[in-house]
Amino acid sequence: MASDAPIPAAQPDRARAASLFAAPLAMLMRLIDWPMQALQRLIGERRMAYVFLLPNLVFFSLFVFLPLIINFIFSVTGGAGLFPSERPYVGAQQYAYLFDCGSFLDPSSCREDHFWRGVSNTARFTVFQVTAMVLFSLLTAVVLNMKIRARGFFRAVYFFPVLLSPVVVALTWKWILQRDGLLNAAITSLGGERILFLVDPSWAMFWIVFVSIWAHMGFYTLILLAGLQAIPADLYEAAEMDATPRWRTFWRITLPLLWPNMIVVIVLALIRGVQTFDEVFVLTGGGPGTATLMVVHYIYETAFANQVQNFGLAAAASVVLGVVLFALTLAQLAASRRKGAA
């Protein structure tokens, strides 16, 4: 019988070690238990939830709400002072300066043309990057959901770039794409001429879109892959029994059931695209000229990098960006609720 089996020698040692740790742990729990019980008697059981939420609320207020309030104060004040008390109130003057344009489609007609060039570049980047990101992520998720050899390995490979810092990713690709980089070395070894990938405006925009997709695609692929795995297999079996073509199965079954995940991916990709900064700053620095200048990069330069620092104008631009991001978030919530109601 199992009870007659000899007890392994390791078991008494484990039990002894557990007892050594159990006594101090029990003492610590009693020390914590006494003030928690006293507090619960004082404020009531229902209010105890606020006690556990309070540390998070304090940190959130200090590092999110307070900076938002200070940023808004800076956006309606002027001058070169760093402290709010040193800055005179100017109302909506900073916003009026930003939106003083002959035509919003022509940045050169605006007083603050760099801001609108950043808006134009950000919009162009976001459209191309998000469209390509969603399509490639969907294609990759569909392939990785199939029964292919070494599927786990390929899933890990596609997700690996997400674990890297955006700065590390950008530095790696800059080493590949620079004038004397790895890609130009390969081109010249085949008899071609060097291409200035990061200096030519058309190439620079292409490569920042490519690097951004390469760095972040794994995250969105994972979301879509989770959605694909949640689709019941019975639906595909029924479609197979009816001899439904694969493209029709994808269009009629996969895509509609995957749409909630697609909404999340699209909105998250839009928000990330609008906020893009790290890869572009390291790869091109917004150049050549202003060919790859983004809105966040404009805010950074206006507030910190320019010789004359304009905190108020940068704060106003960041408030405008925040409103856009808030609108995108509301769009996500509205789309999700509409799909859930349907």
Secondary structure, 3 states (H helix, E strand, C coil): CHHHCCCCCHHHHHHHHHHHHHHHHHHHHHHHHHHHHHHHHHHCCCCHHHHHHHHHHHHHHHHHHHHHHHHHHHHCECCCCCCHHHCCECCCHHHHHHCCECCCCCHHHECCHHHHHHHHHHHHHHHHHHHHHHHHHHHHHHHHCCCCCCHHHHHHHHHHHHHCCHHHHHHHHHHHHCCCCHHHHHHHHCCCCCCCCCCCHHHHHHHHHHHHHHHHHHHHHHHHHHHHHCCCHHHHHHHHHCCCCHHHHHHHHHHHHHHHHHHHHHHHHHHHHHCCCHHHHHHCCCCCCCCCCCHHHHHHHHHHHCCCCCHHHHHHHHHHHHHHHHHHHHHHHHHHHHHHHC
